[in-house]
């Protein structure tokens, strides 16, 4: 219920974003009709269509994107015809006569009355075109849809979001009724007002056809309601913002640390609360470093469950602490289980996971949870996520995201002490991390995780819009603003990744952070792909990452996260470019640190 309220409020806030502007003319164009026959059916059609399409887009794959693309074309044609009809009464009569006649026949309305059917149809068209540049609330809903599949719950949340937007637009139209009445009185005729609405509708059609709703207006909308939404989340649904999955047109939720449910209490203080029982660990497709484990076998042990995936930078930065705790306490009754829940398709490959576990020196048991069976058993939604289980099989604490390592270790020590383990060694002194495992420079991270596949792409800035699933020659990018990115050369953009279809293909990103990482994969046949990176057009020199040299050169040999840049001080806003000297590479997502 709380999430439904949040979804409704998040939708209502969209009216404050500039990216709502292109659809406003479609809504206000029915002001000449009674609200119950004009605006209300239109808004209902818009909300239902958006909720249906958003659910389908989250789980339907590329075919759903192609179907929606054709639907958008049909909607643009319909609304363009509607705009022309507003400009000319004769054209309006000719275009709408068949539809009005059908609506009158179906509803039994007297001839000449406004057609509810026409309003609903216009609402469906508006729903096909509406691309809200939403923030954390819609991102949270779409994360659940992308990970959990199509469910009645996520569809209802999307419907609540759309209903919130429709409600705020309804209030705006009701308030605008007096304004329109005054304008009709002033002008002495409704003809000029009608023509003005026709021009506004056609302007909206042009804006959407040109991509301004997901380009220029999205950038103008950035941050317009995010702060309010974050405050609502903190008050009504106090979960941490974490690395997650999103869908097109939404803002990504960034990783953050959350306070532990138990910190370092003084002697005699209350013990960590019981949050539930350890659920079954069945459903993993394979186990590494161990035979399959069950809750019954783990009784008497303190267990730390770590949900992770090997290309997740936030997960990788927790590994030095997990390895340290394992080595320090494994002989004192601690069992760490890494539950590998994939984000990208290549992370489902067991050989890839096995190779990553070996390269990352992970010696504790790892369950490969390709079907999210353990993920769902915990009702988990985050990477990384830690659940702390006592010797009696009860969950006594949890932590989402990075950070709070001292509190986490203290909780482990309390649970080990409860189990009768004596004596415990001193708390761990974690050695200096290296490479991608180094903690982020949080003061300088001003760039968000950014996906390159069309299912979750945002902030793409190019003279040519992304074309799903076909090879396109993209022109060199124009000047980019902070956190915008662009392609250059021949690319085929799929739902998860962008694939270079010819040598010389480039990606350009304007960023502000110490570290820049990019998840990359070689072609399916495993051929290595050479690349060269630059900062502001020059070799990175001392600012190169662990996977590049001072000249910016490197090779993609495996499907994993590559650290390409680690800037030396001072940290500044820079333009990053990577050129692939061979074809076939797949690029998934940028992350920063």
QUIDA-V803473 format. One record per pair of residues at least 24 apart in sequence whose C-alpha atoms are under 10 Angstrom apart, sorted by the first residue. I is the first residue (numbers start at 0). J is the second residue. If there is no record, write none. Layout:
# QUIDA-V803473
i:j
I:J
I:J
This chain:
# QUIDA-V803473
i:j
0:156
1:232
1:235
1:236
2:136
2:139
2:140
2:156
2:159
2:160
2:232
2:235
2:236
3:140
3:152
3:153
3:155
3:156
3:157
3:158
3:159
3:160
4:156
4:159
4:160
4:163
4:235
5:136
5:137
5:140
5:156
5:159
5:160
5:163
5:228
5:231
5:232
5:235
5:236
6:136
6:137
6:139
6:140
6:155
6:156
6:157
6:158
6:159
6:160
6:161
6:162
6:163
6:164
6:228
7:136
7:137
7:156
7:157
7:158
7:159
7:160
7:161
7:162
7:163
7:164
7:165
7:166
8:136
8:159
8:160
8:161
8:162
8:163
8:164
8:166
8:167
8:228
8:231
9:133
9:134
9:135
9:136
9:137
9:159
9:160
9:161
9:162
9:163
9:164
9:224
9:225
9:227
9:228
9:231
9:232
10:131
10:133
10:134
10:136
10:137
10:157
10:158
10:159
10:160
10:161
10:162
10:163
10:164
10:165
10:166
10:167
11:159
11:160
11:161
11:162
11:163
11:164
11:165
11:166
11:167
11:168
12:133
12:134
12:160
12:163
12:164
12:167
12:223
12:224
12:225
12:227
12:228
13:131
13:132
13:133
13:134
13:160
13:161
13:163
13:164
13:165
13:167
13:168
13:220
13:223
13:224
14:131
14:163
14:164
14:165
14:166
14:167
14:168
14:171
14:224
15:167
15:220
15:223
15:224
16:131
16:132
16:133
16:216
16:217
16:219
16:220
16:221
16:222
16:223
16:224
17:131
17:132
17:212
17:215
17:216
17:217
17:218
17:219
17:220
17:221
17:223
18:129
18:130
18:131
18:132
18:133
18:211
18:212
18:213
18:214
18:215
18:216
18:217
18:218
18:219
18:220
18:221
19:129
19:130
19:131
19:132
19:164
19:168
19:212
19:216
19:217
19:220
20:203
20:206
20:212
20:216
21:125
21:128
21:129
21:130
21:199
21:200
21:201
21:202
21:203
21:204
21:205
21:206
21:207
21:211
21:212
21:216
22:125
22:126
22:128
22:129
22:130
22:199
22:200
22:202
22:203
22:204
22:206
22:207
22:212
23:125
23:168
23:171
23:172
23:199
23:200
23:203
24:82
24:195
24:196
24:197
24:198
24:199
24:200
24:201
24:202
24:203
24:204
25:78
25:81
25:82
25:121
25:122
25:124
25:125
25:196
25:197
25:199
25:200
25:201
25:203
25:204
26:118
26:121
26:122
26:125
26:165
26:168
26:169
26:171
26:172
26:200
27:168
27:169
27:171
27:172
27:173
27:175
27:176
27:179
27:196
27:199
27:200
28:81
28:82
28:85
28:172
28:192
28:193
28:195
28:196
28:197
28:199
28:200
29:113
29:118
29:121
29:172
29:193
29:196
30:172
30:173
30:175
30:176
30:179
30:180
30:193
30:196
31:113
31:176
31:179
31:180
31:189
31:192
31:193
32:112
32:113
32:114
32:115
32:118
33:113
33:176
34:169
34:172
34:173
34:176
35:115
35:118
36:112
36:113
36:114
36:115
36:116
36:117
36:118
36:119
37:113
37:114
37:115
37:116
37:117
37:118
37:119
37:121
37:122
38:115
38:118
38:119
38:121
38:122
38:165
38:168
38:169
38:172
38:173
39:115
39:118
39:119
39:122
39:165
39:166
39:168
39:169
39:172
40:114
40:115
40:116
40:117
40:118
40:119
40:120
40:121
40:122
40:123
41:115
41:116
41:117
41:118
41:119
41:120
41:121
41:122
41:123
41:124
41:125
41:126
41:165
41:169
42:118
42:119
42:121
42:122
42:123
42:125
42:126
42:161
42:162
42:164
42:165
42:166
42:168
42:169
43:118
43:119
43:122
43:123
43:126
43:161
43:162
43:165
43:166
44:116
44:118
44:119
44:120
44:121
44:122
44:123
44:124
44:125
44:126
44:127
44:165
45:118
45:119
45:120
45:121
45:122
45:123
45:124
45:125
45:126
45:127
45:128
45:129
45:161
45:162
45:164
45:165
46:122
46:123
46:125
46:126
46:127
46:129
46:157
46:158
46:159
46:160
46:161
46:162
46:163
46:164
46:165
46:166
47:122
47:123
47:126
47:154
47:157
47:158
47:159
47:161
47:162
48:122
48:123
48:124
48:125
48:126
48:127
48:128
48:129
48:158
48:161
49:122
49:123
49:124
49:125
49:126
49:127
49:128
49:129
49:130
49:131
49:157
49:158
49:160
49:161
49:162
50:126
50:153
50:154
50:155
50:156
50:157
50:158
50:159
50:160
50:161
50:162
51:126
51:127
51:154
51:155
51:157
51:158
52:126
52:127
52:154
52:157
53:127
53:130
53:141
53:144
53:153
53:154
53:157
53:158
53:246
53:247
54:140
54:141
54:144
54:145
54:148
54:149
54:150
54:151
54:153
54:154
54:155
54:156
54:157
54:158
55:144
55:145
55:148
55:149
55:154
56:141
56:144
56:145
56:149
56:246
56:247
56:454
57:141
57:142
57:143
57:144
57:145
57:146
57:147
57:148
57:149
57:244
57:245
57:246
57:247
57:454
57:455
58:141
58:144
58:145
58:146
58:147
58:148
58:149
58:454
59:145
59:148
59:149
60:454
60:493
60:494
60:495
61:453
61:454
61:467
61:468
61:493
61:494
61:495
62:468
64:453
64:454
64:467
64:468
64:494
65:466
65:467
65:468
67:127
67:128
68:127
68:128
68:467
69:127
70:123
70:124
70:127
70:128
71:124
71:125
71:126
71:127
71:128
71:129
71:207
71:208
72:124
72:127
72:128
72:208
73:124
73:127
73:128
74:120
74:121
74:122
74:123
74:124
74:125
74:126
74:127
74:128
74:204
75:124
75:125
75:127
75:128
75:201
75:203
75:204
75:205
75:207
75:208
76:124
76:204
77:120
77:121
77:124
77:125
77:204
78:120
78:121
78:124
78:125
78:197
78:200
78:201
78:203
78:204
79:197
79:198
79:200
79:201
79:202
79:203
79:204
79:205
80:197
80:200
80:201
81:121
81:197
81:200
81:201
82:193
82:194
82:195
82:196
82:197
82:198
82:199
82:200
82:201
82:202
82:203
82:204
83:194
83:196
83:197
83:198
83:200
83:201
84:193
84:194
84:197
85:190
85:191
85:192
85:193
85:194
85:195
85:196
85:197
85:198
85:199
85:200
85:201
86:190
86:191
86:192
86:193
86:194
86:195
86:196
86:197
86:198
86:201
87:190
87:193
87:194
87:197
88:190
88:193
88:194
126:161
128:204
128:207
128:208
128:212
129:207
129:212
129:213
130:207
130:212
130:213
130:217
130:247
130:248
130:249
131:161
131:164
131:212
131:213
131:217
131:220
131:247
131:248
131:249
132:212
132:213
132:214
132:216
132:217
132:218
132:219
132:220
132:221
132:222
132:223
132:224
132:247
132:248
132:249
132:250
132:457
133:217
133:220
133:221
133:222
133:223
133:224
133:225
133:228
133:247
133:248
133:249
133:250
133:251
134:220
134:221
134:222
134:223
134:224
134:225
134:226
134:227
134:228
134:229
134:248
134:249
134:250
134:251
134:252
135:224
135:225
135:226
135:227
135:228
135:229
135:231
135:232
135:240
135:245
135:249
135:250
135:251
135:252
135:253
136:160
136:225
136:228
136:229
136:231
136:232
136:249
136:250
136:252
137:228
137:245
137:246
137:248
137:249
137:250
137:251
137:252
138:243
138:244
138:245
138:246
138:247
138:248
138:249
138:250
138:251
138:252
139:232
139:240
139:241
139:243
139:244
139:245
139:249
139:250
139:251
139:252
139:380
140:244
140:245
140:246
141:243
141:244
141:245
141:246
141:247
141:249
142:242
142:243
142:244
142:245
142:246
142:251
142:252
142:380
142:381
143:243
143:244
143:245
143:379
143:380
144:244
144:245
144:246
145:243
145:244
145:245
145:246
145:342
145:454
146:243
146:244
146:245
146:341
146:342
146:371
146:374
146:375
146:380
147:371
147:374
147:375
147:380
209:463
209:464
210:463
210:464
212:248
213:247
213:248
213:249
213:457
213:458
213:459
213:460
213:464
214:248
214:457
214:458
214:459
214:460
214:461
214:464
215:458
215:460
217:248
217:249
217:250
217:457
217:458
218:457
218:458
218:460
218:480
218:482
218:483
221:250
221:458
222:250
225:250
238:399
239:381
239:398
239:399
239:400
240:381
240:399
240:400
241:313
241:380
241:381
241:382
241:383
241:384
241:399
241:400
241:401
242:311
242:312
242:313
242:314
242:380
242:381
242:382
242:383
242:399
242:400
242:401
242:447
242:448
243:311
243:342
243:380
243:381
243:382
243:383
243:448
244:342
244:380
244:381
244:450
244:454
244:455
245:450
245:454
245:455
245:456
245:457
246:450
246:452
246:453
246:454
246:455
246:456
246:457
247:450
247:452
247:453
247:454
247:455
247:456
247:457
248:453
248:454
248:455
248:456
248:457
248:458
249:455
249:456
249:457
249:458
250:447
250:448
250:449
250:455
250:456
250:457
250:458
251:447
251:448
251:449
251:450
251:455
251:456
251:457
252:447
252:448
253:400
253:446
253:447
253:448
254:313
254:381
254:382
254:383
254:399
254:400
254:401
254:447
254:448
255:313
255:399
255:400
255:401
255:402
255:441
256:398
256:399
256:400
256:401
256:402
256:403
256:404
257:397
257:398
257:399
257:400
257:401
257:402
257:403
258:397
258:398
258:399
258:402
258:403
258:406
258:407
259:396
259:397
259:398
259:399
259:402
259:403
259:404
259:406
259:407
259:410
260:395
260:396
260:397
260:398
260:406
260:407
260:410
261:395
261:396
261:397
261:398
261:406
261:407
261:409
261:410
261:413
262:396
262:403
262:405
262:406
262:407
262:408
262:409
262:410
262:413
263:405
263:406
263:407
263:408
263:409
263:410
263:412
263:413
264:406
264:409
264:410
264:413
270:395
270:410
270:413
270:414
270:417
271:394
271:395
271:396
271:410
271:413
271:414
272:393
272:394
272:395
272:396
273:388
273:389
273:393
273:394
273:395
273:396
274:386
274:387
274:388
274:393
274:394
274:395
274:396
274:397
275:377
275:388
275:392
275:393
275:394
275:395
275:396
276:377
276:388
276:389
276:391
276:392
276:393
276:394
276:395
277:302
277:304
277:376
277:377
277:386
277:387
277:388
277:389
277:391
277:392
277:393
277:394
277:395
278:373
278:375
278:376
278:377
278:392
278:393
278:394
279:372
279:373
279:376
279:377
280:338
280:366
280:368
280:372
280:373
280:374
280:376
280:377
281:366
281:368
281:372
281:373
281:376
282:366
282:367
282:368
282:369
282:370
282:371
282:372
282:373
282:374
282:376
283:338
283:339
283:340
283:365
283:366
283:367
283:368
283:369
283:370
283:371
283:372
283:373
283:374
284:347
284:349
284:366
284:367
284:368
284:369
284:370
284:371
284:372
285:349
285:365
285:366
285:367
285:368
285:369
286:336
286:337
286:338
286:339
286:349
286:353
286:364
286:365
286:366
286:367
286:368
287:336
287:337
287:349
287:352
287:353
287:356
287:357
287:361
287:362
287:363
287:364
287:365
287:366
287:367
288:336
288:353
288:356
288:357
288:361
288:362
288:363
288:364
288:365
288:366
289:336
289:362
289:363
289:364
289:365
289:366
290:364
290:365
290:366
291:364
291:365
291:366
292:336
292:364
292:366
294:391
294:392
294:393
295:391
295:392
297:332
297:333
297:334
297:388
297:389
297:390
297:391
297:392
298:388
298:389
298:390
298:391
298:392
298:393
299:332
299:333
299:389
299:390
299:391
299:392
299:415
299:418
299:419
300:329
300:331
300:332
300:333
300:334
300:388
300:389
300:390
300:391
300:392
300:414
300:415
300:418
300:420
301:328
301:329
301:331
301:332
301:333
301:334
301:335
301:387
301:388
301:389
301:390
301:391
301:392
301:393
301:394
301:411
301:412
301:413
301:414
301:415
301:416
301:417
301:418
302:332
302:333
302:334
302:335
302:336
302:386
302:387
302:388
302:389
302:390
302:392
302:393
302:394
302:411
302:414
302:415
303:333
303:334
303:335
303:336
303:337
303:385
303:386
303:387
303:388
303:389
303:394
303:396
303:397
303:407
303:411
304:334
304:335
304:336
304:337
304:338
304:365
304:384
304:385
304:386
304:387
304:388
304:394
304:397
305:335
305:336
305:337
305:338
305:339
305:365
305:382
305:383
305:384
305:385
305:386
305:387
305:397
305:398
305:399
306:336
306:337
306:338
306:339
306:340
306:341
306:365
306:366
306:368
306:373
306:374
306:379
306:380
306:381
306:382
306:383
306:384
306:385
306:386
306:399
307:337
307:338
307:339
307:340
307:341
307:342
307:365
307:381
307:382
307:383
307:384
307:385
308:337
308:338
308:339
308:340
308:341
308:342
308:343
308:346
308:347
308:352
308:355
308:367
308:368
308:382
308:383
309:339
309:340
309:341
309:342
309:346
309:351
309:352
309:355
309:356
309:359
309:558
309:559
309:560
310:341
310:342
310:343
310:345
310:346
310:352
310:355
310:516
310:517
310:518
310:519
310:558
310:559
310:560
310:561
310:588
311:341
311:342
311:382
311:383
311:518
311:559
311:560
311:588
311:590
312:382
312:383
312:435
312:436
312:437
312:438
312:439
312:448
312:516
312:517
312:518
312:560
312:561
312:562
312:589
312:590
312:591
312:592
313:382
313:383
313:400
313:401
313:402
313:435
313:436
313:438
313:439
313:590
313:591
313:592
314:382
314:383
314:384
314:400
314:401
314:436
315:359
315:383
315:401
315:434
315:435
315:436
315:437
315:438
315:560
316:383
316:401
316:402
316:432
316:433
316:434
316:435
316:436
316:437
316:438
316:439
316:592
317:383
317:400
317:401
317:402
317:404
317:432
317:436
317:437
317:438
318:359
318:360
318:361
318:432
318:436
318:437
319:359
319:360
319:361
319:429
319:430
319:431
319:432
319:433
319:436
319:437
320:404
320:405
320:407
320:408
320:427
320:428
320:429
320:430
320:432
321:361
321:363
321:404
321:408
321:429
322:359
322:360
322:361
322:362
322:363
322:429
323:426
323:427
323:428
323:429
323:430
324:407
324:408
324:411
324:426
324:427
324:428
324:429
325:361
325:362
325:363
326:362
326:363
326:427
327:423
327:424
327:425
327:426
327:427
328:411
328:412
328:415
328:420
328:423
328:424
328:426
328:427
329:363
330:420
331:412
331:415
331:416
331:418
331:419
331:420
331:421
331:422
331:423
331:424
332:390
332:414
332:415
332:418
332:419
332:420
333:388
333:389
333:390
333:411
333:412
333:414
333:415
333:420
334:363
334:364
334:388
335:362
335:363
335:364
335:365
335:385
335:387
336:362
336:363
336:364
336:365
336:366
336:385
337:361
337:362
337:363
337:364
337:365
337:366
337:367
337:368
337:385
338:364
338:365
338:366
338:367
338:368
338:369
338:371
338:373
338:374
338:383
338:384
339:365
339:366
339:367
339:368
339:369
339:371
339:373
339:374
339:382
340:366
340:367
340:368
340:369
340:370
340:371
340:372
340:373
340:374
340:381
340:382
340:383
341:367
341:368
341:369
341:370
341:371
341:382
342:369
342:382
342:495
343:495
343:496
343:518
343:587
344:369
344:495
345:520
345:558
345:559
346:558
346:559
348:558
351:557
351:558
351:559
352:558
352:559
354:557
355:557
355:558
355:559
359:436
387:411
387:414
388:414
389:413
389:414
389:415
389:417
389:418
390:414
390:415
390:417
390:418
390:419
391:418
401:438
401:439
402:438
433:545
434:544
434:545
434:546
434:562
434:565
435:514
435:515
435:516
435:544
435:545
435:546
435:560
435:561
435:562
435:563
435:565
435:592
436:592
437:514
437:592
438:592
439:512
439:513
439:514
439:591
439:592
440:512
440:513
440:514
440:570
440:591
440:592
441:512
441:513
441:591
441:592
442:512
442:513
442:570
442:592
443:511
443:512
443:513
443:514
443:569
443:570
443:571
443:572
443:591
443:592
444:510
444:511
444:512
444:513
444:514
444:515
444:570
444:591
444:592
445:481
445:482
445:510
445:511
445:512
445:513
445:572
445:591
445:592
446:481
446:482
446:483
446:509
446:510
446:511
446:512
446:515
446:572
446:589
446:590
446:591
446:592
447:482
447:510
447:511
447:512
447:589
447:590
447:591
447:592
448:482
448:515
448:516
448:517
448:588
448:589
448:590
448:591
448:592
449:482
449:483
449:484
449:508
449:517
449:587
449:588
449:589
449:590
449:591
450:494
450:495
450:496
450:497
450:517
450:518
450:586
450:587
450:588
450:589
450:590
451:484
451:485
451:486
451:492
451:493
451:494
451:495
451:496
451:497
451:498
451:506
451:518
451:585
451:586
451:587
451:588
451:589
452:491
452:492
452:493
452:494
452:495
452:496
452:497
452:498
452:585
452:586
452:587
452:588
453:492
453:493
453:494
453:495
453:496
453:497
454:492
454:493
454:494
454:495
454:496
455:494
455:495
455:496
455:588
456:494
456:495
456:496
456:587
456:588
457:482
457:483
457:484
458:482
458:483
458:484
458:485
458:508
459:483
459:484
459:485
459:486
459:508
460:484
460:485
460:486
460:507
460:508
461:485
461:486
461:487
465:490
465:491
465:492
465:493
466:490
466:491
466:492
466:493
467:491
467:492
467:493
467:494
467:497
468:492
468:493
468:494
468:497
468:498
469:493
469:498
469:500
470:497
470:498
470:499
470:500
470:501
471:499
471:500
472:500
472:501
472:504
473:504
473:505
475:504
475:505
475:506
475:507
476:505
476:506
476:507
476:508
478:509
478:574
479:507
479:508
479:509
479:510
479:574
480:508
480:509
480:510
480:572
480:574
481:508
481:509
481:510
481:511
481:572
481:573
481:574
482:508
482:509
482:510
482:511
482:572
482:574
483:507
483:508
483:509
483:510
483:574
484:508
484:509
484:510
484:574
484:575
484:576
485:509
485:576
486:576
486:577
487:578
488:578
488:579
489:582
490:582
490:583
490:584
490:585
491:583
491:585
492:585
492:586
493:585
493:587
494:587
495:585
495:586
495:587
495:588
496:520
496:584
496:585
496:586
496:587
496:588
497:583
497:584
497:585
497:586
497:587
497:588
498:522
498:582
498:583
498:584
498:585
498:586
498:587
499:578
499:579
499:580
499:581
499:582
499:583
499:584
499:585
499:586
500:581
500:582
500:583
500:584
500:585
501:579
501:580
501:581
501:582
501:583
501:584
502:528
502:529
502:530
502:578
502:579
502:580
502:581
502:582
502:583
502:584
503:530
503:531
503:577
503:578
503:579
503:580
503:581
503:582
504:530
504:577
504:578
504:579
504:580
504:581
504:582
504:583
504:584
505:530
505:531
505:532
505:576
505:577
505:578
505:579
505:580
506:532
506:575
506:576
506:577
506:578
506:579
506:586
507:532
507:533
507:534
507:574
507:575
507:576
507:577
507:578
508:534
508:573
508:574
508:575
508:576
508:577
508:589
509:534
509:535
509:572
509:573
509:574
509:575
509:576
510:571
510:572
510:573
510:574
510:575
510:591
511:566
511:570
511:571
511:572
511:573
511:574
511:575
511:591
511:592
512:564
512:565
512:566
512:570
512:571
512:572
512:573
512:590
512:591
512:592
513:542
513:564
513:565
513:566
513:567
513:568
513:569
513:570
513:571
513:572
513:591
513:592
514:542
514:543
514:544
514:562
514:563
514:564
514:565
514:566
514:567
514:570
514:590
514:591
514:592
515:543
515:544
515:561
515:562
515:563
515:564
515:565
515:566
515:575
515:589
515:590
515:591
515:592
516:544
516:546
516:560
516:561
516:562
516:563
516:564
516:565
516:588
516:589
516:590
516:591
516:592
517:559
517:560
517:561
517:562
517:563
517:564
517:577
517:586
517:587
517:588
517:589
517:590
517:591
518:555
518:557
518:558
518:559
518:560
518:561
518:562
518:585
518:586
518:587
518:588
518:589
518:590
519:555
519:556
519:557
519:558
519:559
519:560
519:561
519:584
519:585
519:586
519:587
519:588
519:589
520:555
520:556
520:557
520:558
520:559
520:560
520:561
520:583
520:584
520:585
520:586
520:587
521:554
521:555
521:556
521:557
521:558
521:559
521:581
521:582
521:583
521:584
521:585
521:586
522:555
522:556
522:557
522:558
522:582
522:583
522:584
522:585
523:583
523:584
523:585
524:583
525:555
525:556
525:557
525:558
525:583
525:584
526:555
526:556
526:557
526:581
526:582
526:583
526:584
527:554
527:555
527:556
527:557
527:581
527:582
527:583
527:584
528:553
528:554
528:555
528:556
528:557
528:579
528:580
528:581
528:582
528:583
528:584
528:585
529:553
529:554
529:555
529:556
529:578
529:579
529:580
529:581
529:582
529:584
530:554
530:555
530:577
530:578
530:579
530:580
530:581
530:584
531:563
531:576
531:577
531:578
531:579
531:580
532:563
532:564
532:575
532:576
532:577
532:578
532:579
533:563
533:564
533:573
533:574
533:575
533:576
533:577
533:578
534:564
534:566
534:573
534:574
534:575
534:576
534:577
535:572
535:573
535:574
535:575
535:576
536:573
536:574
536:575
536:576
537:574
537:575
537:576
539:563
539:564
539:565
539:566
539:575
540:564
540:566
540:567
541:565
541:566
541:567
542:566
542:567
542:568
543:567
551:576
551:577
552:577
552:578
552:579
553:579
554:579
554:580
554:581
555:579
555:584
555:585
556:584
558:584
558:585
558:586
559:587
560:586
560:587
560:588
560:589
560:590
561:589
561:590
562:589
562:590
562:591
564:591
564:592
565:591
565:592
